[in-house]
Amino acid sequence: MKPKRTQKIKWSPELAYAIGLITTDGSLSIDGRHVDFTSKDTQLLNIFKKCLGLKVKIGLKTDGFSKRKYYHVQFGDVIFYKWLLKIGLTPNKSKTISKLEIPNKYFIDFLRGHFDGDGSCYGYWDKRWNSSFMFYTKFVSASKEHILWLRSKIKKLLDIAGDLSQSGETPIYQLKYAKRESRILISKMYHKENLLYLKRKYKKLKTFLNIDDKEIKRSLELNGRVMEPVDIYA
């Protein structure tokens, strides 16, 4: 069942978030009608359905290479499909996707969807330094043009640069933000309550922030200073 919509599609935080998910884990059929979103997280699929007002059931499909089964949602909507083409999404987009026409007003919601789709975060204690906790936030893409566009937009809107690298014989491009820039990024992506997001990733980010806040506070107390943890990155 296709979502109920008027002929004109209007941007909203929910739509922008869903576009972020389609950009990373979605696909457009070559039939000019169907859109598919695949994920191992049923919570993310339910959020996707909510964003687009979908009533379709969540199904299972098998990966052609690994034979693993994944959850997915598929729906047909010619108007929405053509609109996706207009903003820069295409069938078989993984290596060919470039910049997308995302309004600045909704880019952060799009970015949160992009992160919940293919992004990741990790943290560790750096043994080179006494009680130094490090954490990183990462976005990935098989398209160099797309990851360069993403980096440029984030730099323009948030004034953080990140670090770009690639890995593998079939290159996967990684845009990674270290602790100071990650704190800025996280504060913007989760800028208010009642946002749509994948709980497990947000919980992991909050854990890293809490550990870092405690380490900052402990370090400042040892040096006889009283500051809020966020001030250390000002």
VENCOR-V205416 format. One record per residue. N is the residue number from 0. RES is the residue in one letter. OMEGA is omega in whole degrees, 0 to 359 (999 if undefined). NEAR is the number of other C-alpha atoms within 8 Angstrom. Layout:
N,RES,OMEGA,NEAR  N,RES,OMEGA,NEAR
This chain:
0,M,181,7  1,K,179,9  2,P,177,9  3,K,181,5  4,R,174,6  5,T,180,5  6,Q,181,5  7,K,179,5  8,I,183,8  9,K,178,4  10,W,175,7  11,S,177,7  12,P,181,9  13,E,179,10  14,L,180,10  15,A,178,15  16,Y,179,16  17,A,178,13  18,I,175,10  19,G,178,16  20,L,179,16  21,I,180,11  22,T,184,10  23,T,188,10  24,D,180,11  25,G,177,11  26,S,177,13  27,L,179,13  28,S,179,10  29,I,181,6  30,D,178,5  31,G,185,9  32,R,190,11  33,H,177,13  34,V,181,13  35,D,174,13  36,F,185,13  37,T,179,11  38,S,173,12  39,K,181,6  40,D,178,7  41,T,177,8  42,Q,181,7  43,L,177,10  44,L,178,15  45,N,175,8  46,I,179,10  47,F,178,10  48,K,180,11  49,K,181,8  50,C,185,11  51,L,179,10  52,G,182,8  53,L,177,10  54,K,182,8  55,V,179,10  56,K,174,5  57,I,181,8  58,G,177,7  59,L,173,8  60,K,184,8  61,T,176,8  62,D,184,9  63,G,183,5  64,F,185,4  65,S,184,5  66,K,176,7  67,R,179,6  68,K,180,8  69,Y,175,11  70,Y,177,14  71,H,175,13  72,V,177,12  73,Q,178,9  74,F,179,10  75,G,180,9  76,D,184,11  77,V,181,9  78,I,180,7  79,F,179,8  80,Y,180,13  81,K,178,9  82,W,177,9  83,L,176,10  84,L,182,9  85,K,182,7  86,I,173,9  87,G,177,11  88,L,182,11  89,T,171,10  90,P,179,8  91,N,191,8  92,K,194,9  93,S,182,8  94,K,186,9  95,T,183,8  96,I,180,12  97,S,179,11  98,K,177,9  99,L,180,7  100,E,180,6  101,I,178,9  102,P,180,6  103,N,182,7  104,K,185,5  105,Y,184,12  106,F,182,10  107,I,177,10  108,D,174,13  109,F,182,16  110,L,178,11  111,R,175,12  112,G,177,15  113,H,180,15  114,F,180,12  115,D,178,12  116,G,186,11  117,D,182,10  118,G,179,11  119,S,175,10  120,C,178,11  121,Y,181,7  122,G,179,9  123,Y,175,7  124,W,180,8  125,D,185,10  126,K,179,7  127,R,183,4  128,W,181,6  129,N,177,6  130,S,180,8  131,S,179,9  132,F,180,11  133,M,171,11  134,F,185,12  135,Y,173,12  136,T,190,12  137,K,172,12  138,F,181,12  139,V,176,11  140,S,174,13  141,A,180,9  142,S,178,13  143,K,181,10  144,E,181,10  145,H,182,11  146,I,175,14  147,L,176,8  148,W,180,10  149,L,179,9  150,R,181,11  151,S,180,8  152,K,179,8  153,I,179,11  154,K,182,10  155,K,186,7  156,L,185,7  157,L,180,8  158,D,172,7  159,I,190,7  160,A,184,8  161,G,180,10  162,D,183,8  163,L,178,8  164,S,176,7  165,Q,181,8  166,S,176,8  167,G,178,6  168,E,169,4  169,T,195,5  170,P,167,8  171,I,183,11  172,Y,184,14  173,Q,175,13  174,L,190,13  175,K,179,11  176,Y,178,13  177,A,192,11  178,K,184,9  179,R,180,8  180,E,177,10  181,S,180,12  182,R,177,9  183,I,181,9  184,L,181,9  185,I,181,9  186,S,179,8  187,K,182,8  188,M,180,10  189,Y,191,8  190,H,178,6  191,K,180,5  192,E,175,5  193,N,173,4  194,L,174,6  195,L,178,7  196,Y,177,10  197,L,189,9  198,K,185,6  199,R,179,6  200,K,178,10  201,Y,179,9  202,K,179,8  203,K,177,9  204,L,180,10  205,K,177,8  206,T,179,8  207,F,180,10  208,L,180,9  209,N,177,8  210,I,181,9  211,D,178,10  212,D,180,10  213,K,179,8  214,E,177,11  215,I,181,10  216,K,180,11  217,R,180,8  218,S,180,8  219,L,179,11  220,E,178,9  221,L,180,7  222,N,176,6  223,G,181,6  224,R,178,7  225,V,180,6  226,M,172,8  227,E,181,7  228,P,183,8  229,V,183,7  230,D,184,7  231,I,181,8  232,Y,183,5  233,A,999,4
